[in-house]
């Protein structure tokens, strides 16, 4: 059981990269929506 608990289930490097990519995509989508809203008002 102890060897099972010491087995690493997550790669921190991969997780940090995935979170950064997800954050960048979320910011890009918010900016795209804001630009479309501003463009529609003209």
C-alpha positions as CSV (number, residue, x, y, z in Angstrom):
1,X,0.0,0.0,0.0
2,X,2.9,2.3,0.8
3,X,4.4,1.8,-2.7
4,X,1.0,2.6,-4.2
5,X,0.8,5.9,-2.3
6,X,4.3,6.9,-3.3
7,X,3.5,6.4,-7.0
8,X,3.2,9.8,-8.6
9,X,-0.3,10.2,-10.2
10,X,0.2,13.7,-11.5
11,X,3.0,15.3,-13.4
12,X,3.2,18.9,-12.0
13,X,5.0,20.2,-15.1
14,X,2.3,18.9,-17.4
15,X,-0.4,20.2,-15.1
16,X,1.1,23.7,-14.9
17,X,1.4,23.8,-18.7
18,X,-2.2,22.7,-19.1
19,X,-3.4,25.3,-16.6
20,X,-1.4,28.0,-18.5
21,X,-2.8,27.0,-21.8
22,X,-6.4,26.9,-20.5
23,X,-5.9,30.3,-18.9
24,X,-4.6,31.8,-22.2
25,X,-7.5,30.3,-24.2
26,X,-10.0,31.6,-21.6
27,X,-8.5,35.1,-21.8
28,X,-8.5,35.0,-25.6
29,X,-12.2,34.0,-25.7
30,X,-13.2,36.8,-23.3
31,X,-11.2,39.3,-25.4
32,X,-12.8,38.0,-28.6
33,X,-16.3,38.3,-27.1
34,X,-15.6,41.9,-25.8
35,X,-14.2,42.9,-29.2
36,X,-17.4,41.5,-30.9
37,X,-19.6,43.4,-28.5
38,X,-17.7,46.6,-29.1
39,X,-17.8,46.1,-32.8
40,X,-21.5,45.5,-32.8
41,X,-22.3,48.9,-31.2
42,X,-20.8,50.9,-34.1
